[in-house]
């Protein structure tokens, strides 16, 4: 059974156990702009790719330092099974716009699709509600369709493009 607790620390060795960060997709979202007079709108259209897109990036010490600093602020959570870290969410409280920024969410491969990611999101949503935080934000690439679909399934909405 998964237990969600405040994440007190994340060592570099623990982070490395999550393996290489990656995603793959057979789709992407194309952006279609419509500009008329003073109105600008956009449409995201799902497009099937001829070849699967795969992106990998290695965990490094610089990323770990950023995560460790943010974790020390007390707004991050871990998903534990039998006291073993199975997933985590690292967030940054941004006072300038009273928001919570999701810096990283990751679940070990053998724990995926079992609800840990959803429980981690619920934990930060409860934290936000308890602290009067008005908004939870994150950013995903248009090729990371699996992550976009996950967040949408959890009730998150697309609010802009970068």
C-alpha positions as CSV (number, residue, x, y, z in Angstrom):
1,X,0.0,0.0,0.0
2,X,1.3,3.4,-1.0
3,X,1.8,6.0,1.8
4,X,2.2,9.7,0.9
5,X,4.5,11.7,3.3
6,X,6.3,15.0,3.2
7,X,9.6,14.5,1.4
8,X,12.3,15.4,3.9
9,X,15.3,14.7,1.6
10,X,16.2,13.0,-1.6
11,X,19.8,11.9,-1.9
12,X,21.6,11.7,-5.2
13,X,21.8,7.9,-4.8
14,X,18.0,7.7,-4.3
15,X,17.5,9.9,-7.4
16,X,19.8,7.7,-9.5
17,X,17.6,4.6,-8.5
18,X,14.8,6.2,-10.5
19,X,16.9,5.7,-13.6
20,X,17.2,7.8,-16.7
21,X,14.4,10.2,-17.2
22,X,12.6,9.6,-20.4
23,X,9.3,9.5,-22.3
24,X,8.2,8.3,-25.6
25,X,5.1,9.0,-27.7
26,X,3.6,8.1,-31.0
27,X,1.8,11.5,-31.1
28,X,2.5,15.2,-30.6
29,X,0.4,18.3,-30.3
30,X,0.7,20.8,-33.2
31,X,-0.2,24.4,-32.4
32,X,-2.5,26.2,-34.8
33,X,-2.8,30.0,-34.3
34,X,-5.6,32.2,-35.4
35,X,-5.1,35.9,-35.3
36,X,-8.0,38.3,-36.2
37,X,-7.7,41.9,-35.4
38,X,-7.2,42.1,-31.6
39,X,-8.1,38.4,-31.0
40,X,-5.5,35.7,-30.8
41,X,-6.6,32.1,-30.3
42,X,-4.8,28.8,-30.6
43,X,-5.8,25.2,-31.1
44,X,-3.8,22.1,-30.1
45,X,-4.2,19.3,-32.6
46,X,-3.1,15.8,-31.8
47,X,-0.9,14.5,-34.7
48,X,0.2,10.9,-35.2
49,X,3.9,10.6,-35.7
50,X,5.4,8.4,-38.4
51,X,8.1,7.2,-35.9
52,X,7.8,7.2,-32.1
53,X,9.5,10.1,-30.5
54,X,11.7,9.3,-27.6
55,X,13.5,11.7,-25.3
56,X,16.0,10.6,-22.6
57,X,18.0,12.7,-20.2
58,X,20.3,11.7,-17.4
59,X,20.0,12.6,-13.8
60,X,22.8,15.0,-12.8
61,X,24.1,16.6,-9.7
62,X,23.0,20.1,-10.7
63,X,19.4,18.8,-11.0
64,X,19.8,17.1,-7.6
65,X,21.0,20.3,-6.0
66,X,17.9,22.2,-7.3
67,X,15.6,19.5,-6.0
68,X,17.3,19.3,-2.6
69,X,17.0,23.1,-2.1
70,X,13.3,23.0,-3.1
71,X,12.6,19.9,-0.9
72,X,14.0,21.9,2.1
73,X,11.1,24.4,1.8
74,X,8.7,21.7,2.8
75,X,6.3,21.6,-0.2
76,X,7.3,18.3,-1.7
77,X,6.1,14.7,-1.1
78,X,7.2,11.2,-1.5
79,X,5.2,8.0,-2.3
80,X,6.5,5.2,-0.1
81,X,5.8,1.5,-0.2
82,X,7.1,-0.5,2.7
83,X,9.2,2.6,3.6
84,X,10.9,2.6,0.2
85,X,10.6,5.7,-2.0
86,X,8.5,4.7,-5.0
87,X,7.9,8.2,-6.3
88,X,8.2,11.9,-5.5
89,X,7.0,15.3,-6.4
90,X,9.2,18.4,-6.0
91,X,7.5,21.8,-6.0
92,X,8.5,25.4,-5.7
93,X,6.2,27.8,-3.8
94,X,6.2,31.1,-5.7
95,X,5.0,34.0,-3.6
96,X,5.1,36.6,-6.4
97,X,1.9,35.0,-7.9
98,X,0.8,32.8,-5.0
99,X,1.4,29.6,-6.9
100,X,3.0,26.2,-6.6
101,X,5.2,25.1,-9.5
102,X,5.7,21.4,-10.1
103,X,9.4,21.1,-10.8
104,X,9.5,17.3,-11.0
105,X,7.3,14.4,-10.5
106,X,8.7,10.9,-11.0
107,X,7.5,7.4,-10.2
108,X,9.8,4.3,-10.4
109,X,8.9,2.2,-13.5
110,X,7.7,-0.8,-11.5
111,X,5.3,1.5,-9.6
112,X,3.8,3.3,-12.6
113,X,0.1,3.1,-13.4
114,X,-0.8,2.1,-9.8
115,X,-2.0,5.5,-8.6
116,X,1.2,6.9,-7.0
117,X,1.4,9.9,-9.4
118,X,-2.3,10.7,-8.8
119,X,-1.8,10.5,-5.0
120,X,1.3,12.8,-5.2
121,X,-0.8,15.4,-7.1
122,X,-3.6,15.1,-4.6
123,X,-1.1,15.8,-1.8
124,X,0.1,19.0,-3.3
125,X,-3.5,20.0,-4.1
126,X,-4.4,19.6,-0.4
127,X,-1.2,21.6,0.6
128,X,-2.3,24.3,-1.8
129,X,-5.8,24.4,-0.4
130,X,-4.6,24.5,3.2
131,X,-2.2,27.4,2.4
132,X,-4.5,29.5,0.2
133,X,-2.3,28.9,-2.8
134,X,-4.4,30.0,-5.9
135,X,-2.7,28.0,-8.6
136,X,-0.6,24.9,-9.4
137,X,1.5,25.2,-12.5
138,X,3.7,23.0,-14.6
139,X,5.2,22.8,-18.1
140,X,5.4,20.0,-20.5
141,X,6.6,19.7,-24.1
142,X,4.2,19.2,-26.9
143,X,5.8,15.8,-27.6
144,X,5.2,14.6,-24.0
145,X,1.6,13.4,-24.8
146,X,1.6,10.7,-22.1
147,X,2.3,13.4,-19.4
148,X,-0.2,15.8,-20.8
149,X,-2.8,13.1,-20.9
150,X,-2.0,12.2,-17.3
151,X,-2.4,15.8,-16.0
152,X,-5.6,16.3,-18.0
153,X,-7.0,13.0,-16.5
154,X,-6.2,14.4,-13.1
155,X,-8.2,17.6,-13.9
156,X,-5.4,20.0,-15.0
157,X,-6.1,22.3,-17.8
158,X,-3.8,23.8,-20.5
159,X,-3.6,27.5,-19.8
160,X,-1.0,28.7,-22.2
161,X,1.8,28.0,-24.6
162,X,5.5,28.6,-24.4
